Amino acid sequence: MRLSSSISAVITGGASGLGAATARRLAANGVKVALFDLNVEKGEALAAELGGVFCRVDVTSDDQVDAAFAKARAAIGQERILVNCAGTGNAIKTASFDKATGQPRHFPMADFEKIIQINLIGTFRCIAKSAAGMLALTPLEQGERGVIVNTASVAAQDGQMGQAAYSASKAGVVGMTLPVARDLMNEGIRVNTILPGIFDTPLLAAAPEKVRAALAASVPFPRRLGHPDEFAQLAETMITNGYFNGESVRLDGAIRMAPR
């Protein structure tokens, strides 16, 4: 797909981190962007900077996602690009001894379900609703109606202690990439997924420098945290390379993490 001002994009989790970097990169190519996020202050500021539109939305809510797509489409037109970056995580062991009481405890089911609802079901909710909207578009010169890029994680294949819920949610995103691409192949919609490693996002920015340095040193090469624009660059390639379809690609500096 050729990027230009005739193209509109929706980026979930677009107010910061990987989503914001992707929004900036697309906007730099003339693309009209809509940012879906819960952070109103950051979302509205970035939308104003990029000349786009901000929609406050919780991706676990059908009604909120519907309203956000309606608002975005009224402002910038039907999107041909969807980039799913909305997500969260937690760190809880499957079962362990409570440090305060010494009693056995298990992973709270509500906390497991929350991660699945946001990272997996929320991603699919946005895919399905965006793809349905793309069906109304006239195909471009190569028969293409739209492109969807999802965000998983290396934890989908390389989960650490305490990441059962997070890894399961991200493995689900990887697992549905090819079937969804096949569902939409006759409609001219491509679907790909990026599995980022350790990136310098706002979440890690709050970590102590000692922790950040240790994480950076764990990457084989280059020995540093990933830059959000490097994620955005791969997302752009997936969007603009018309033969990129049904793929899940690690972007991690060759990191393969030992249990810890």
C-alpha positions as CSV (number, residue, x, y, z in Angstrom):
1,M,0.0,0.0,0.0
2,R,1.3,3.4,-1.0
3,L,1.1,5.9,2.0
4,S,-0.4,9.3,1.3
5,S,-3.0,11.8,2.5
6,S,-5.7,9.7,0.8
7,I,-5.1,6.9,3.4
8,S,-6.5,6.9,7.0
9,A,-5.2,4.8,9.9
10,V,-6.4,3.8,13.3
11,I,-3.7,3.1,16.0
12,T,-4.9,1.5,19.2
13,G,-2.7,2.3,22.2
14,G,-1.7,5.3,20.1
15,A,-1.0,7.9,22.8
16,S,2.4,6.6,23.8
17,G,5.2,4.1,23.2
18,L,5.0,1.9,20.2
19,G,1.6,3.2,19.1
20,A,2.7,6.8,19.2
21,A,5.9,6.1,17.3
22,T,3.8,4.3,14.6
23,A,1.3,7.2,14.5
24,R,4.1,9.7,14.0
25,R,5.7,7.6,11.2
26,L,2.5,7.2,9.3
27,A,1.6,10.9,9.7
28,A,5.0,11.8,8.4
29,N,4.0,10.0,5.2
30,G,0.8,12.1,4.9
31,V,-1.5,9.4,6.4
32,K,-4.5,10.7,8.5
33,V,-4.4,9.1,11.9
34,A,-6.9,8.3,14.7
35,L,-5.5,7.4,18.1
36,F,-7.4,5.0,20.3
37,D,-6.3,5.1,24.0
38,L,-7.4,5.6,27.6
39,N,-4.9,8.4,28.3
40,V,-6.8,11.5,27.3
41,E,-4.1,14.1,28.0
42,K,-1.4,12.3,26.0
43,G,-3.8,11.2,23.3
44,E,-5.3,14.7,22.6
45,A,-1.8,16.3,22.7
46,L,-0.4,13.9,20.1
47,A,-3.5,14.1,17.9
48,A,-3.2,17.9,17.9
49,E,0.5,17.5,17.0
50,L,-0.2,15.2,14.1
51,G,-3.4,16.8,12.9
52,G,-5.3,13.7,13.7
53,V,-8.2,12.7,16.0
54,F,-8.2,11.2,19.5
55,C,-10.8,8.7,20.7
56,R,-10.9,7.6,24.3
57,V,-11.7,3.9,24.2
58,D,-11.4,0.8,26.3
59,V,-10.8,-2.0,23.9
60,T,-12.7,-4.5,26.2
61,S,-15.9,-2.6,25.5
62,D,-17.9,-3.3,22.3
63,D,-19.8,0.0,22.7
64,Q,-16.7,2.1,23.2
65,V,-14.9,0.5,20.3
66,D,-17.9,1.0,18.0
67,A,-18.2,4.7,19.1
68,A,-14.5,5.2,18.6
69,F,-14.5,3.8,15.0
70,A,-17.6,6.0,14.3
71,K,-15.9,9.1,15.6
72,A,-12.6,8.3,13.7
73,R,-14.4,7.6,10.4
74,A,-16.5,10.8,10.7
75,A,-13.3,12.8,11.1
76,I,-10.8,11.2,8.7
77,G,-12.7,8.6,6.7
78,Q,-12.8,4.9,6.7
79,E,-9.4,3.5,7.7
80,R,-7.4,1.4,5.4
81,I,-4.8,0.7,8.1
82,L,-5.3,-0.7,11.6
83,V,-2.3,-1.0,14.0
84,N,-3.1,-2.7,17.3
85,C,-0.7,-1.6,20.0
86,A,-3.2,-1.5,23.0
87,G,-2.1,-3.9,25.7
88,T,-1.0,-4.5,29.2
89,G,0.6,-7.1,31.5
90,N,1.1,-8.4,35.0
91,A,3.5,-10.6,36.9
92,I,1.9,-13.3,39.0
93,K,3.1,-16.9,39.5
94,T,0.6,-19.7,38.7
95,A,0.9,-20.8,42.4
96,S,3.2,-19.7,45.2
97,F,3.4,-19.1,48.9
98,D,2.1,-15.7,50.1
99,K,5.0,-13.7,51.5
100,A,3.0,-12.2,54.3
101,T,1.1,-15.3,55.5
102,G,3.2,-18.2,54.2
103,Q,0.0,-19.8,52.9
104,P,-0.3,-21.2,49.3
105,R,-2.2,-19.1,46.8
106,H,-2.9,-19.3,43.1
107,F,-3.1,-16.9,40.3
108,P,-6.3,-14.8,40.7
109,M,-8.6,-15.7,37.9
110,A,-9.9,-12.2,37.5
111,D,-6.4,-11.0,36.8
112,F,-5.8,-13.7,34.2
113,E,-9.1,-12.9,32.5
114,K,-8.3,-9.1,32.4
115,I,-5.1,-9.7,30.5
116,I,-6.9,-12.0,28.0
117,Q,-9.7,-9.5,27.6
118,I,-7.4,-6.6,26.8
119,N,-4.6,-8.1,24.9
120,L,-6.3,-10.9,23.0
121,I,-10.0,-10.3,22.8
122,G,-9.5,-6.5,22.6
123,T,-7.1,-7.0,19.7
124,F,-9.5,-9.3,17.9
125,R,-12.5,-7.0,18.6
126,C,-10.7,-4.1,16.8
127,I,-9.5,-6.4,13.9
128,A,-13.1,-7.7,13.3
129,K,-14.7,-4.2,13.4
130,S,-12.0,-2.6,11.3
131,A,-12.1,-5.3,8.7
132,A,-15.8,-5.1,8.4
133,G,-15.5,-1.3,7.7
134,M,-12.7,-1.9,5.2
135,L,-15.1,-4.2,3.1
136,A,-16.9,-1.0,2.0
137,L,-13.8,0.4,0.5
138,T,-13.0,0.3,-3.2
139,P,-9.9,-1.9,-3.8
140,L,-6.7,-0.1,-4.7
141,E,-4.7,-0.8,-7.9
142,Q,-3.3,-4.1,-6.6
143,G,-6.7,-5.2,-5.3
144,E,-5.9,-4.2,-1.7
145,R,-8.6,-2.8,0.6
146,G,-6.6,-2.6,3.8
147,V,-3.8,-3.8,6.1
148,I,-3.8,-4.8,9.8
149,V,-0.7,-5.0,12.0
150,N,-0.9,-6.5,15.4
151,T,1.5,-6.4,18.4
152,A,2.3,-9.6,20.3
153,S,5.6,-10.1,22.2
154,V,8.6,-12.4,22.3
155,A,6.8,-13.6,25.5
156,A,4.4,-15.4,23.1
157,Q,7.3,-17.9,22.5
158,D,9.7,-17.1,25.4
159,G,7.5,-16.4,28.5
160,Q,9.2,-15.8,31.8
161,M,8.1,-16.6,35.4
162,G,4.9,-14.7,36.3
163,Q,4.0,-14.2,32.6
164,A,1.4,-17.0,32.2
165,A,-1.5,-14.6,31.4
166,Y,0.6,-12.2,29.4
167,S,2.3,-15.0,27.4
168,A,-1.0,-16.7,26.8
169,S,-2.6,-13.5,25.5
170,K,0.3,-12.7,23.1
171,A,0.5,-16.3,21.9
172,G,-3.2,-16.0,21.1
173,V,-2.4,-13.0,18.9
174,V,0.3,-14.9,17.1
175,G,-2.0,-17.9,16.7
176,M,-4.8,-16.0,15.1
177,T,-2.6,-14.0,12.7
178,L,-2.6,-16.6,9.9
179,P,-6.2,-17.7,10.2
180,V,-7.4,-14.1,10.1
181,A,-5.2,-13.4,7.1
182,R,-6.8,-16.4,5.4
183,D,-10.3,-15.2,6.4
184,L,-9.7,-11.9,4.7
185,M,-7.5,-12.9,1.7
186,N,-10.4,-12.8,-0.8
187,E,-11.4,-9.3,0.5
188,G,-7.9,-7.8,-0.2
189,I,-7.0,-7.3,3.5
190,R,-3.5,-8.3,4.7
191,V,-2.8,-9.2,8.4
192,N,0.6,-9.4,10.1
193,T,2.0,-9.4,13.7
194,I,5.1,-8.0,15.3
195,L,6.7,-9.7,18.3
196,P,8.8,-7.0,20.0
197,G,11.5,-7.7,22.5
198,I,12.6,-5.3,25.2
199,F,11.7,-1.8,24.0
200,D,12.3,1.6,25.6
201,T,8.6,2.4,26.2
202,P,7.1,4.6,29.0
203,L,6.7,1.5,31.1
204,L,10.4,0.9,31.2
205,A,11.2,4.6,31.4
206,A,10.0,4.4,35.0
207,A,12.3,1.6,35.9
208,P,15.5,2.2,37.9
209,E,18.6,2.8,35.6
210,K,20.2,-0.3,37.1
211,V,17.3,-2.4,35.8
212,R,17.3,-0.7,32.4
213,A,21.0,-1.3,32.0
214,A,20.6,-5.0,32.9
215,L,17.8,-5.5,30.5
216,A,19.8,-3.7,27.7
217,A,22.8,-5.9,28.5
218,S,20.7,-9.1,28.0
219,V,20.2,-8.3,24.3
220,P,22.8,-10.1,22.2
221,F,23.2,-7.3,19.6
222,P,22.8,-4.4,19.6
223,R,23.2,-4.3,23.4
224,R,20.5,-1.8,24.1
225,L,16.7,-1.4,24.4
226,G,14.7,-1.3,21.2
227,H,13.7,2.2,20.0
228,P,9.9,2.6,19.4
229,D,10.6,4.0,15.9
230,E,12.3,0.7,15.0
231,F,9.0,-1.0,15.7
232,A,7.2,1.7,13.7
233,Q,9.6,1.1,10.8
234,L,8.8,-2.6,10.7
235,A,5.0,-1.8,10.9
236,E,5.5,0.6,7.9
237,T,7.2,-2.2,6.0
238,M,4.4,-4.6,6.7
239,I,1.9,-1.9,5.5
240,T,3.8,-0.9,2.3
241,N,5.1,-4.3,1.2
242,G,2.2,-5.9,-0.6
243,Y,3.6,-9.4,-0.3
244,F,3.8,-9.3,3.5
245,N,0.8,-11.3,4.7
246,G,0.1,-13.8,7.4
247,E,3.5,-13.3,9.1
248,S,4.5,-13.1,12.7
249,V,8.0,-11.5,13.0
250,R,10.2,-11.2,16.1
251,L,12.0,-7.8,16.5
252,D,14.2,-8.4,19.5
253,G,18.0,-8.1,18.8
254,A,18.2,-11.9,18.8
255,I,17.3,-12.2,22.5
256,R,16.4,-15.7,23.7
257,M,15.6,-15.5,27.4
258,A,16.5,-18.1,30.0
259,P,14.0,-18.8,32.7
260,R,14.1,-16.2,35.5
